[in-house]
């Protein structure tokens, strides 16, 4: 009998894991109240994936990235007022 060809879920790649981790930090209650978050690259996260994520975050309107001397990146954002 033939096996079902149902697709098995694939494990997230390094970039997806990094993005989910940073998204949780940004979406935390504390960060949302402050409209700011501090993120750091973990030792096991590839540098190129980290840079890709920061570039994608920086592309957003009303978002500012501040690179700190300790390796952290402070993200600030403004929520525009609706007319």
PDB file with SEQRES, HELIX, SHEET and CRYST1 records, atoms N, CA, C and O in Angstrom:
SEQRES   1 A   83  UNK UNK UNK UNK UNK UNK UNK UNK UNK UNK UNK UNK UNK          
SEQRES   2 A   83  UNK UNK UNK UNK UNK UNK UNK UNK UNK UNK UNK UNK UNK          
SEQRES   3 A   83  UNK UNK UNK UNK UNK UNK UNK UNK UNK UNK UNK UNK UNK          
SEQRES   4 A   83  UNK UNK UNK UNK UNK UNK UNK UNK UNK UNK UNK UNK UNK          
SEQRES   5 A   83  UNK UNK UNK UNK UNK UNK UNK UNK UNK UNK UNK UNK UNK          
SEQRES   6 A   83  UNK UNK UNK UNK UNK UNK UNK UNK UNK UNK UNK UNK UNK          
SEQRES   7 A   83  UNK UNK UNK UNK UNK                                          
HELIX    1 AA1 UNK A   14  UNK A   27  1                                  14    
HELIX    2 AA2 UNK A   29  UNK A   34  1                                   6    
HELIX    3 AA3 UNK A   47  UNK A   58  1                                  12    
SHEET    1 AA1 3 UNK A  36  UNK A  39  0                                        
SHEET    2 AA1 3 UNK A  73  UNK A  77 -1                                        
SHEET    3 AA1 3 UNK A  63  UNK A  67 -1                                        
CRYST1    1.000    1.000    1.000  90.00  90.00  90.00 P 1           1          
ATOM      1  N   UNK A   1       0.855  -1.183   0.000  1.00  0.00           N  
ATOM      2  CA  UNK A   1       0.000   0.000   0.000  1.00  0.00           C  
ATOM      3  C   UNK A   1       0.893   1.235   0.000  1.00  0.00           C  
ATOM      4  O   UNK A   1       1.883   1.288   0.729  1.00  0.00           O  
ATOM      5  N   UNK A   2       0.551   2.210  -0.802  1.00  0.00           N  
ATOM      6  CA  UNK A   2       1.339   3.439  -0.918  1.00  0.00           C  
ATOM      7  C   UNK A   2       1.162   4.305   0.322  1.00  0.00           C  
ATOM      8  O   UNK A   2       0.073   4.401   0.886  1.00  0.00           O  
ATOM      9  N   UNK A   3       2.258   4.931   0.729  1.00  0.00           N  
ATOM     10  CA  UNK A   3       2.195   5.835   1.880  1.00  0.00           C  
ATOM     11  C   UNK A   3       1.613   7.171   1.458  1.00  0.00           C  
ATOM     12  O   UNK A   3       1.736   7.587   0.306  1.00  0.00           O  
ATOM     13  N   UNK A   4       0.986   7.825   2.400  1.00  0.00           N  
ATOM     14  CA  UNK A   4       0.426   9.151   2.152  1.00  0.00           C  
ATOM     15  C   UNK A   4       1.566  10.129   1.888  1.00  0.00           C  
ATOM     16  O   UNK A   4       2.625  10.038   2.509  1.00  0.00           O  
ATOM     17  N   UNK A   5       1.350  11.044   0.984  1.00  0.00           N  
ATOM     18  CA  UNK A   5       2.392  12.030   0.678  1.00  0.00           C  
ATOM     19  C   UNK A   5       2.164  13.331   1.451  1.00  0.00           C  
ATOM     20  O   UNK A   5       2.547  14.408   0.995  1.00  0.00           O  
ATOM     21  N   UNK A   6       1.544  13.220   2.609  1.00  0.00           N  
ATOM     22  CA  UNK A   6       1.319  14.412   3.429  1.00  0.00           C  
ATOM     23  C   UNK A   6       2.665  15.006   3.819  1.00  0.00           C  
ATOM     24  O   UNK A   6       3.576  14.300   4.251  1.00  0.00           O  
ATOM     25  N   UNK A   7       2.765  16.306   3.658  1.00  0.00           N  
ATOM     26  CA  UNK A   7       4.019  16.997   3.956  1.00  0.00           C  
ATOM     27  C   UNK A   7       4.229  17.089   5.462  1.00  0.00           C  
ATOM     28  O   UNK A   7       3.333  17.467   6.217  1.00  0.00           O  
ATOM     29  N   UNK A   8       5.420  16.737   5.867  1.00  0.00           N  
ATOM     30  CA  UNK A   8       5.770  16.892   7.275  1.00  0.00           C  
ATOM     31  C   UNK A   8       6.247  18.317   7.483  1.00  0.00           C  
ATOM     32  O   UNK A   8       6.927  18.879   6.625  1.00  0.00           O  
ATOM     33  N   UNK A   9       5.891  18.907   8.625  1.00  0.00           N  
ATOM     34  CA  UNK A   9       6.370  20.273   8.861  1.00  0.00           C  
ATOM     35  C   UNK A   9       7.894  20.269   8.959  1.00  0.00           C  
ATOM     36  O   UNK A   9       8.488  19.396   9.591  1.00  0.00           O  
ATOM     37  N   UNK A  10       8.508  21.255   8.325  1.00  0.00           N  
ATOM     38  CA  UNK A  10       9.961  21.344   8.374  1.00  0.00           C  
ATOM     39  C   UNK A  10      10.379  22.214   9.557  1.00  0.00           C  
ATOM     40  O   UNK A  10       9.678  23.150   9.943  1.00  0.00           O  
ATOM     41  N   UNK A  11      11.516  21.887  10.110  1.00  0.00           N  
ATOM     42  CA  UNK A  11      12.028  22.665  11.240  1.00  0.00           C  
ATOM     43  C   UNK A  11      12.433  24.051  10.729  1.00  0.00           C  
ATOM     44  O   UNK A  11      12.951  24.181   9.620  1.00  0.00           O  
ATOM     45  N   UNK A  12      12.193  25.090  11.547  1.00  0.00           N  
ATOM     46  CA  UNK A  12      12.579  26.435  11.116  1.00  0.00           C  
ATOM     47  C   UNK A  12      14.094  26.540  10.958  1.00  0.00           C  
ATOM     48  O   UNK A  12      14.856  25.940  11.716  1.00  0.00           O  
ATOM     49  N   UNK A  13      14.513  27.312   9.962  1.00  0.00           N  
ATOM     50  CA  UNK A  13      15.948  27.501   9.763  1.00  0.00           C  
ATOM     51  C   UNK A  13      16.473  28.547  10.744  1.00  0.00           C  
ATOM     52  O   UNK A  13      15.711  29.107  11.533  1.00  0.00           O  
ATOM     53  N   UNK A  14      17.775  28.806  10.690  1.00  0.00           N  
ATOM     54  CA  UNK A  14      18.422  29.715  11.640  1.00  0.00           C  
ATOM     55  C   UNK A  14      17.801  31.107  11.595  1.00  0.00           C  
ATOM     56  O   UNK A  14      17.592  31.732  12.634  1.00  0.00           O  
ATOM     57  N   UNK A  15      17.510  31.587  10.397  1.00  0.00           N  
ATOM     58  CA  UNK A  15      16.928  32.924  10.269  1.00  0.00           C  
ATOM     59  C   UNK A  15      15.538  32.974  10.882  1.00  0.00           C  
ATOM     60  O   UNK A  15      15.204  33.926  11.588  1.00  0.00           O  
ATOM     61  N   UNK A  16      14.733  31.969  10.623  1.00  0.00           N  
ATOM     62  CA  UNK A  16      13.375  31.939  11.182  1.00  0.00           C  
ATOM     63  C   UNK A  16      13.402  31.895  12.704  1.00  0.00           C  
ATOM     64  O   UNK A  16      12.606  32.569  13.359  1.00  0.00           O  
ATOM     65  N   UNK A  17      14.307  31.109  13.268  1.00  0.00           N  
ATOM     66  CA  UNK A  17      14.417  31.040  14.734  1.00  0.00           C  
ATOM     67  C   UNK A  17      14.834  32.391  15.309  1.00  0.00           C  
ATOM     68  O   UNK A  17      14.304  32.832  16.328  1.00  0.00           O  
ATOM     69  N   UNK A  18      15.787  33.042  14.646  1.00  0.00           N  
ATOM     70  CA  UNK A  18      16.240  34.361  15.073  1.00  0.00           C  
ATOM     71  C   UNK A  18      15.087  35.361  14.995  1.00  0.00           C  
ATOM     72  O   UNK A  18      14.860  36.127  15.932  1.00  0.00           O  
ATOM     73  N   UNK A  19      14.368  35.353  13.888  1.00  0.00           N  
ATOM     74  CA  UNK A  19      13.265  36.291  13.694  1.00  0.00           C  
ATOM     75  C   UNK A  19      12.166  36.092  14.741  1.00  0.00           C  
ATOM     76  O   UNK A  19      11.621  37.065  15.262  1.00  0.00           O  
ATOM     77  N   UNK A  20      11.847  34.851  15.044  1.00  0.00           N  
ATOM     78  CA  UNK A  20      10.819  34.573  16.060  1.00  0.00           C  
ATOM     79  C   UNK A  20      11.276  35.061  17.435  1.00  0.00           C  
ATOM     80  O   UNK A  20      10.490  35.627  18.194  1.00  0.00           O  
ATOM     81  N   UNK A  21      12.553  34.836  17.747  1.00  0.00           N  
ATOM     82  CA  UNK A  21      13.080  35.275  19.055  1.00  0.00           C  
ATOM     83  C   UNK A  21      12.997  36.790  19.192  1.00  0.00           C  
ATOM     84  O   UNK A  21      12.549  37.300  20.219  1.00  0.00           O  
ATOM     85  N   UNK A  22      13.428  37.508  18.158  1.00  0.00           N  
ATOM     86  CA  UNK A  22      13.403  38.969  18.197  1.00  0.00           C  
ATOM     87  C   UNK A  22      11.967  39.485  18.190  1.00  0.00           C  
ATOM     88  O   UNK A  22      11.659  40.469  18.862  1.00  0.00           O  
ATOM     89  N   UNK A  23      11.100  38.839  17.446  1.00  0.00           N  
ATOM     90  CA  UNK A  23       9.695  39.241  17.404  1.00  0.00           C  
ATOM     91  C   UNK A  23       9.062  39.144  18.795  1.00  0.00           C  
ATOM     92  O   UNK A  23       8.280  40.013  19.180  1.00  0.00           O  
ATOM     93  N   UNK A  24       9.392  38.100  19.543  1.00  0.00           N  
ATOM     94  CA  UNK A  24       8.860  37.957  20.908  1.00  0.00           C  
ATOM     95  C   UNK A  24       9.327  39.106  21.793  1.00  0.00           C  
ATOM     96  O   UNK A  24       8.561  39.613  22.612  1.00  0.00           O  
ATOM     97  N   UNK A  25      10.583  39.516  21.629  1.00  0.00           N  
ATOM     98  CA  UNK A  25      11.108  40.629  22.427  1.00  0.00           C  
ATOM     99  C   UNK A  25      10.365  41.917  22.073  1.00  0.00           C  
ATOM    100  O   UNK A  25       9.941  42.657  22.961  1.00  0.00           O  
ATOM    101  N   UNK A  26      10.210  42.180  20.781  1.00  0.00           N  
ATOM    102  CA  UNK A  26       9.543  43.406  20.327  1.00  0.00           C  
ATOM    103  C   UNK A  26       8.067  43.419  20.734  1.00  0.00           C  
ATOM    104  O   UNK A  26       7.521  44.472  21.063  1.00  0.00           O  
ATOM    105  N   UNK A  27       7.436  42.270  20.712  1.00  0.00           N  
ATOM    106  CA  UNK A  27       6.009  42.198  21.033  1.00  0.00           C  
ATOM    107  C   UNK A  27       5.721  42.094  22.530  1.00  0.00           C  
ATOM    108  O   UNK A  27       4.557  42.053  22.927  1.00  0.00           O  
ATOM    109  N   UNK A  28       6.748  42.051  23.357  1.00  0.00           N  
ATOM    110  CA  UNK A  28       6.520  41.952  24.799  1.00  0.00           C  
ATOM    111  C   UNK A  28       5.781  43.194  25.298  1.00  0.00           C  
ATOM    112  O   UNK A  28       5.888  44.271  24.710  1.00  0.00           O  
ATOM    113  N   UNK A  29       5.050  43.035  26.359  1.00  0.00           N  
ATOM    114  CA  UNK A  29       4.280  44.144  26.931  1.00  0.00           C  
ATOM    115  C   UNK A  29       5.173  45.325  27.273  1.00  0.00           C  
ATOM    116  O   UNK A  29       4.826  46.473  26.996  1.00  0.00           O  
ATOM    117  N   UNK A  30       6.320  45.043  27.873  1.00  0.00           N  
ATOM    118  CA  UNK A  30       7.245  46.107  28.279  1.00  0.00           C  
ATOM    119  C   UNK A  30       7.742  46.881  27.062  1.00  0.00           C  
ATOM    120  O   UNK A  30       7.765  48.111  27.078  1.00  0.00           O  
ATOM    121  N   UNK A  31       8.138  46.171  26.011  1.00  0.00           N  
ATOM    122  CA  UNK A  31       8.642  46.839  24.812  1.00  0.00           C  
ATOM    123  C   UNK A  31       7.537  47.646  24.132  1.00  0.00           C  
ATOM    124  O   UNK A  31       7.785  48.749  23.644  1.00  0.00           O  
ATOM    125  N   UNK A  32       6.344  47.113  24.097  1.00  0.00           N  
ATOM    126  CA  UNK A  32       5.244  47.826  23.454  1.00  0.00           C  
ATOM    127  C   UNK A  32       4.900  49.118  24.204  1.00  0.00           C  
ATOM    128  O   UNK A  32       4.585  50.132  23.582  1.00  0.00           O  
ATOM    129  N   UNK A  33       4.959  49.081  25.518  1.00  0.00           N  
ATOM    130  CA  UNK A  33       4.698  50.294  26.297  1.00  0.00           C  
ATOM    131  C   UNK A  33       5.773  51.349  26.052  1.00  0.00           C  
ATOM    132  O   UNK A  33       5.478  52.536  25.912  1.00  0.00           O  
ATOM    133  N   UNK A  34       7.028  50.892  26.004  1.00  0.00           N  
ATOM    134  CA  UNK A  34       8.157  51.815  25.842  1.00  0.00           C  
ATOM    135  C   UNK A  34       8.389  52.196  24.377  1.00  0.00           C  
ATOM    136  O   UNK A  34       9.103  53.156  24.087  1.00  0.00           O  
ATOM    137  N   UNK A  35       7.790  51.445  23.462  1.00  0.00           N  
ATOM    138  CA  UNK A  35       8.053  51.603  22.025  1.00  0.00           C  
ATOM    139  C   UNK A  35       9.547  51.521  21.761  1.00  0.00           C  
ATOM    140  O   UNK A  35      10.117  52.283  20.980  1.00  0.00           O  
ATOM    141  N   UNK A  36      10.159  50.556  22.451  1.00  0.00           N  
ATOM    142  CA  UNK A  36      11.597  50.335  22.331  1.00  0.00           C  
ATOM    143  C   UNK A  36      11.919  48.916  22.785  1.00  0.00           C  
ATOM    144  O   UNK A  36      11.239  48.355  23.644  1.00  0.00           O  
ATOM    145  N   UNK A  37      12.961  48.352  22.197  1.00  0.00           N  
ATOM    146  CA  UNK A  37      13.418  47.019  22.587  1.00  0.00           C  
ATOM    147  C   UNK A  37      14.932  46.957  22.413  1.00  0.00           C  
ATOM    148  O   UNK A  37      15.498  47.598  21.527  1.00  0.00           O  
ATOM    149  N   UNK A  38      15.566  46.182  23.266  1.00  0.00           N  
ATOM    150  CA  UNK A  38      17.014  45.974  23.185  1.00  0.00           C  
ATOM    151  C   UNK A  38      17.243  44.525  22.799  1.00  0.00           C  
ATOM    152  O   UNK A  38      16.773  43.612  23.478  1.00  0.00           O  
ATOM    153  N   UNK A  39      17.969  44.313  21.701  1.00  0.00           N  
ATOM    154  CA  UNK A  39      18.231  42.961  21.241  1.00  0.00           C  
ATOM    155  C   UNK A  39      19.734  42.727  21.117  1.00  0.00           C  
ATOM    156  O   UNK A  39      20.509  43.653  20.877  1.00  0.00           O  
ATOM    157  N   UNK A  40      20.122  41.471  21.286  1.00  0.00           N  
ATOM    158  CA  UNK A  40      21.508  41.041  21.146  1.00  0.00           C  
ATOM    159  C   UNK A  40      21.535  39.791  20.285  1.00  0.00           C  
ATOM    160  O   UNK A  40      20.605  38.985  20.321  1.00  0.00           O  
ATOM    161  N   UNK A  41      22.596  39.628  19.513  1.00  0.00           N  
ATOM    162  CA  UNK A  41      22.796  38.386  18.762  1.00  0.00           C  
ATOM    163  C   UNK A  41      23.354  37.345  19.717  1.00  0.00           C  
ATOM    164  O   UNK A  41      24.304  37.617  20.452  1.00  0.00           O  
ATOM    165  N   UNK A  42      22.770  36.159  19.711  1.00  0.00           N  
ATOM    166  CA  UNK A  42      23.274  35.069  20.534  1.00  0.00           C  
ATOM    167  C   UNK A  42      24.472  34.424  19.847  1.00  0.00           C  
ATOM    168  O   UNK A  42      24.575  34.463  18.620  1.00  0.00           O  
ATOM    169  N   UNK A  43      25.378  33.832  20.621  1.00  0.00           N  
ATOM    170  CA  UNK A  43      26.598  33.262  20.047  1.00  0.00           C  
ATOM    171  C   UNK A  43      26.349  32.223  18.948  1.00  0.00           C  
ATOM    172  O   UNK A  43      27.155  32.098  18.025  1.00  0.00           O  
ATOM    173  N   UNK A  44      25.249  31.483  19.038  1.00  0.00           N  
ATOM    174  CA  UNK A  44      24.989  30.443  18.034  1.00  0.00           C  
ATOM    175  C   UNK A  44      24.218  30.947  16.813  1.00  0.00           C  
ATOM    176  O   UNK A  44      23.886  30.163  15.924  1.00  0.00           O  
ATOM    177  N   UNK A  45      23.933  32.248  16.763  1.00  0.00           N  
ATOM    178  CA  UNK A  45      23.206  32.816  15.625  1.00  0.00           C  
ATOM    179  C   UNK A  45      24.205  33.365  14.604  1.00  0.00           C  
ATOM    180  O   UNK A  45      25.076  34.162  14.952  1.00  0.00           O  
ATOM    181  N   UNK A  46      24.079  32.942  13.351  1.00  0.00           N  
ATOM    182  CA  UNK A  46      25.032  33.389  12.324  1.00  0.00           C  
ATOM    183  C   UNK A  46      25.005  34.908  12.133  1.00  0.00           C  
ATOM    184  O   UNK A  46      23.940  35.524  12.092  1.00  0.00           O  
ATOM    185  N   UNK A  47      26.189  35.490  12.017  1.00  0.00           N  
ATOM    186  CA  UNK A  47      26.324  36.941  11.841  1.00  0.00           C  
ATOM    187  C   UNK A  47      25.568  37.424  10.612  1.00  0.00           C  
ATOM    188  O   UNK A  47      24.925  38.472  10.658  1.00  0.00           O  
ATOM    189  N   UNK A  48      25.636  36.673   9.505  1.00  0.00           N  
ATOM    190  CA  UNK A  48      24.958  37.125   8.281  1.00  0.00           C  
ATOM    191  C   UNK A  48      23.436  37.137   8.441  1.00  0.00           C  
ATOM    192  O   UNK A  48      22.756  37.986   7.864  1.00  0.00           O  
ATOM    193  N   UNK A  49      22.910  36.210   9.214  1.00  0.00           N  
ATOM    194  CA  UNK A  49      21.457  36.191   9.465  1.00  0.00           C  
ATOM    195  C   UNK A  49      21.061  37.377  10.352  1.00  0.00           C  
ATOM    196  O   UNK A  49      20.017  37.997  10.146  1.00  0.00           O  
ATOM    197  N   UNK A  50      21.897  37.677  11.326  1.00  0.00           N  
ATOM    198  CA  UNK A  50      21.675  38.811  12.223  1.00  0.00           C  
ATOM    199  C   UNK A  50      21.640  40.117  11.427  1.00  0.00           C  
ATOM    200  O   UNK A  50      20.744  40.941  11.611  1.00  0.00           O  
ATOM    201  N   UNK A  51      22.630  40.298  10.536  1.00  0.00           N  
ATOM    202  CA  UNK A  51      22.685  41.512   9.724  1.00  0.00           C  
ATOM    203  C   UNK A  51      21.469  41.608   8.793  1.00  0.00           C  
ATOM    204  O   UNK A  51      20.919  42.692   8.595  1.00  0.00           O  
ATOM    205  N   UNK A  52      21.061  40.487   8.233  1.00  0.00           N  
ATOM    206  CA  UNK A  52      19.872  40.461   7.371  1.00  0.00           C  
ATOM    207  C   UNK A  52      18.639  40.915   8.137  1.00  0.00           C  
ATOM    208  O   UNK A  52      17.850  41.717   7.637  1.00  0.00           O  
ATOM    209  N   UNK A  53      18.475  40.400   9.348  1.00  0.00           N  
ATOM    210  CA  UNK A  53      17.315  40.768  10.156  1.00  0.00           C  
ATOM    211  C   UNK A  53      17.334  42.260  10.487  1.00  0.00           C  
ATOM    212  O   UNK A  53      16.305  42.928  10.380  1.00  0.00           O  
ATOM    213  N   UNK A  54      18.488  42.785  10.886  1.00  0.00           N  
ATOM    214  CA  UNK A  54      18.587  44.206  11.218  1.00  0.00           C  
ATOM    215  C   UNK A  54      18.280  45.082  10.005  1.00  0.00           C  
ATOM    216  O   UNK A  54      17.622  46.115  10.132  1.00  0.00           O  
ATOM    217  N   UNK A  55      18.755  44.670   8.830  1.00  0.00           N  
ATOM    218  CA  UNK A  55      18.450  45.424   7.609  1.00  0.00           C  
ATOM    219  C   UNK A  55      16.950  45.434   7.333  1.00  0.00           C  
ATOM    220  O   UNK A  55      16.394  46.462   6.945  1.00  0.00           O  
ATOM    221  N   UNK A  56      16.302  44.300   7.531  1.00  0.00           N  
ATOM    222  CA  UNK A  56      14.865  44.222   7.287  1.00  0.00           C  
ATOM    223  C   UNK A  56      14.086  45.057   8.304  1.00  0.00           C  
ATOM    224  O   UNK A  56      13.086  45.684   7.953  1.00  0.00           O  
ATOM    225  N   UNK A  57      14.530  45.071   9.546  1.00  0.00           N  
ATOM    226  CA  UNK A  57      13.869  45.899  10.563  1.00  0.00           C  
ATOM    227  C   UNK A  57      14.042  47.372  10.207  1.00  0.00           C  
ATOM    228  O   UNK A  57      13.091  48.148  10.296  1.00  0.00           O  
ATOM    229  N   UNK A  58      15.246  47.759   9.807  1.00  0.00           N  
ATOM    230  CA  UNK A  58      15.552  49.159   9.498  1.00  0.00           C  
ATOM    231  C   UNK A  58      14.765  49.682   8.301  1.00  0.00           C  
ATOM    232  O   UNK A  58      14.570  50.892   8.177  1.00  0.00           O  
ATOM    233  N   UNK A  59      14.310  48.797   7.421  1.00  0.00           N  
ATOM    234  CA  UNK A  59      13.540  49.209   6.245  1.00  0.00           C  
ATOM    235  C   UNK A  59      12.155  49.754   6.597  1.00  0.00           C  
ATOM    236  O   UNK A  59      11.525  50.429   5.783  1.00  0.00           O  
ATOM    237  N   UNK A  60      11.693  49.466   7.789  1.00  0.00           N  
ATOM    238  CA  UNK A  60      10.354  49.894   8.195  1.00  0.00           C  
ATOM    239  C   UNK A  60      10.318  51.389   8.491  1.00  0.00           C  
ATOM    240  O   UNK A  60      11.250  51.948   9.070  1.00  0.00           O  
ATOM    241  N   UNK A  61       9.232  52.016   8.085  1.00  0.00           N  
ATOM    242  CA  UNK A  61       9.042  53.432   8.404  1.00  0.00           C  
ATOM    243  C   UNK A  61       8.888  53.596   9.909  1.00  0.00           C  
ATOM    244  O   UNK A  61       8.374  52.711  10.593  1.00  0.00           O  
ATOM    245  N   UNK A  62       9.333  54.726  10.412  1.00  0.00           N  
ATOM    246  CA  UNK A  62       9.168  55.105  11.823  1.00  0.00           C  
ATOM    247  C   UNK A  62       9.931  54.206  12.790  1.00  0.00           C  
ATOM    248  O   UNK A  62       9.584  54.120  13.968  1.00  0.00           O  
ATOM    249  N   UNK A  63      10.982  53.528  12.290  1.00  0.00           N  
ATOM    250  CA  UNK A  63      11.811  52.662  13.131  1.00  0.00           C  
ATOM    251  C   UNK A  63      13.246  53.177  13.087  1.00  0.00           C  
ATOM    252  O   UNK A  63      13.774  53.505  12.024  1.00  0.00           O  
ATOM    253  N   UNK A  64      13.865  53.240  14.269  1.00  0.00           N  
ATOM    254  CA  UNK A  64      15.257  53.674  14.383  1.00  0.00           C  
ATOM    255  C   UNK A  64      16.047  52.587  15.088  1.00  0.00           C  
ATOM    256  O   UNK A  64      15.610  52.048  16.105  1.00  0.00           O  
ATOM    257  N   UNK A  65      17.218  52.266  14.540  1.00  0.00           N  
ATOM    258  CA  UNK A  65      18.127  51.328  15.192  1.00  0.00           C  
ATOM    259  C   UNK A  65      19.327  52.094  15.719  1.00  0.00           C  
ATOM    260  O   UNK A  65      19.899  52.930  15.019  1.00  0.00           O  
ATOM    261  N   UNK A  66      19.705  51.802  16.960  1.00  0.00           N  
ATOM    262  CA  UNK A  66      20.884  52.414  17.568  1.00  0.00           C  
ATOM    263  C   UNK A  66      21.811  51.276  17.974  1.00  0.00           C  
ATOM    264  O   UNK A  66      21.460  50.426  18.792  1.00  0.00           O  
ATOM    265  N   UNK A  67      23.012  51.281  17.379  1.00  0.00           N  
ATOM    266  CA  UNK A  67      24.000  50.241  17.662  1.00  0.00           C  
ATOM    267  C   UNK A  67      24.808  50.641  18.888  1.00  0.00           C  
ATOM    268  O   UNK A  67      25.407  51.715  18.929  1.00  0.00           O  
ATOM    269  N   UNK A  68      24.815  49.764  19.886  1.00  0.00           N  
ATOM    270  CA  UNK A  68      25.502  50.050  21.138  1.00  0.00           C  
ATOM    271  C   UNK A  68      26.907  49.455  21.150  1.00  0.00           C  
ATOM    272  O   UNK A  68      27.204  48.511  20.418  1.00  0.00           O  
ATOM    273  N   UNK A  69      27.762  50.024  21.997  1.00  0.00           N  
ATOM    274  CA  UNK A  69      29.139  49.548  22.115  1.00  0.00           C  
ATOM    275  C   UNK A  69      29.228  48.117  22.641  1.00  0.00           C  
ATOM    276  O   UNK A  69      30.207  47.420  22.374  1.00  0.00           O  
ATOM    277  N   UNK A  70      28.220  47.676  23.381  1.00  0.00           N  
ATOM    278  CA  UNK A  70      28.248  46.328  23.953  1.00  0.00           C  
ATOM    279  C   UNK A  70      27.721  45.265  22.989  1.00  0.00           C  
ATOM    280  O   UNK A  70      27.558  44.109  23.378  1.00  0.00           O  
ATOM    281  N   UNK A  71      27.455  45.642  21.739  1.00  0.00           N  
ATOM    282  CA  UNK A  71      26.980  44.691  20.741  1.00  0.00           C  
ATOM    283  C   UNK A  71      25.470  44.639  20.612  1.00  0.00           C  
ATOM    284  O   UNK A  71      24.947  44.028  19.680  1.00  0.00           O  
ATOM    285  N   UNK A  72      24.774  45.266  21.525  1.00  0.00           N  
ATOM    286  CA  UNK A  72      23.314  45.282  21.468  1.00  0.00           C  
ATOM    287  C   UNK A  72      22.816  46.283  20.432  1.00  0.00           C  
ATOM    288  O   UNK A  72      23.537  47.184  20.004  1.00  0.00           O  
ATOM    289  N   UNK A  73      21.579  46.094  20.052  1.00  0.00           N  
ATOM    290  CA  UNK A  73      20.920  47.022  19.141  1.00  0.00           C  
ATOM    291  C   UNK A  73      19.618  47.455  19.787  1.00  0.00           C  
ATOM    292  O   UNK A  73      18.754  46.631  20.088  1.00  0.00           O  
ATOM    293  N   UNK A  74      19.487  48.757  19.997  1.00  0.00           N  
ATOM    294  CA  UNK A  74      18.266  49.324  20.570  1.00  0.00           C  
ATOM    295  C   UNK A  74      17.349  49.683  19.403  1.00  0.00           C  
ATOM    296  O   UNK A  74      17.753  50.384  18.476  1.00  0.00           O  
ATOM    297  N   UNK A  75      16.130  49.200  19.460  1.00  0.00           N  
ATOM    298  CA  UNK A  75      15.139  49.498  18.429  1.00  0.00           C  
ATOM    299  C   UNK A  75      14.108  50.435  19.032  1.00  0.00           C  
ATOM    300  O   UNK A  75      13.551  50.160  20.094  1.00  0.00           O  
ATOM    301  N   UNK A  76      13.858  51.541  18.349  1.00  0.00           N  
ATOM    302  CA  UNK A  76      12.832  52.499  18.765  1.00  0.00           C  
ATOM    303  C   UNK A  76      11.840  52.620  17.615  1.00  0.00           C  
ATOM    304  O   UNK A  76      12.219  52.552  16.446  1.00  0.00           O  
ATOM    305  N   UNK A  77      10.581  52.797  17.953  1.00  0.00           N  
ATOM    306  CA  UNK A  77       9.589  53.012  16.910  1.00  0.00           C  
ATOM    307  C   UNK A  77       8.539  53.998  17.356  1.00  0.00           C  
ATOM    308  O   UNK A  77       8.283  54.178  18.547  1.00  0.00           O  
ATOM    309  N   UNK A  78       7.940  54.628  16.373  1.00  0.00           N  
ATOM    310  CA  UNK A  78       6.874  55.597  16.595  1.00  0.00           C  
ATOM    311  C   UNK A  78       5.635  55.071  15.901  1.00  0.00           C  
ATOM    312  O   UNK A  78       5.695  54.630  14.753  1.00  0.00           O  
ATOM    313  N   UNK A  79       4.523  55.119  16.593  1.00  0.00           N  
ATOM    314  CA  UNK A  79       3.265  54.729  15.978  1.00  0.00           C  
ATOM    315  C   UNK A  79       2.607  56.001  15.480  1.00  0.00           C  
ATOM    316  O   UNK A  79       2.213  56.844  16.286  1.00  0.00           O  
ATOM    317  N   UNK A  80       2.478  56.162  14.155  1.00  0.00           N  
ATOM    318  CA  UNK A  80       1.905  57.386  13.629  1.00  0.00           C  
ATOM    319  C   UNK A  80       0.437  57.545  14.049  1.00  0.00           C  
ATOM    320  O   UNK A  80      -0.315  56.574  14.125  1.00  0.00           O  
ATOM    321  N   UNK A  81       0.061  58.784  14.315  1.00  0.00           N  
ATOM    322  CA  UNK A  81      -1.330  59.061  14.679  1.00  0.00           C  
ATOM    323  C   UNK A  81      -2.178  59.015  13.417  1.00  0.00           C  
ATOM    324  O   UNK A  81      -1.775  59.475  12.349  1.00  0.00           O  
ATOM    325  N   UNK A  82      -3.353  58.449  13.574  1.00  0.00           N  
ATOM    326  CA  UNK A  82      -4.267  58.378  12.436  1.00  0.00           C  
ATOM    327  C   UNK A  82      -4.985  59.698  12.297  1.00  0.00           C  
ATOM    328  O   UNK A  82      -5.295  60.358  13.288  1.00  0.00           O  
ATOM    329  N   UNK A  83      -5.252  60.085  11.044  1.00  0.00           N  
ATOM    330  CA  UNK A  83      -5.939  61.350  10.779  1.00  0.00           C  
ATOM    331  C   UNK A  83      -7.384  61.302  11.195  1.00  0.00           C  
ATOM    332  O   UNK A  83      -8.104  62.288  11.040  1.00  0.00           O  
TER     333      UNK A  83                                                      
END                                                                             
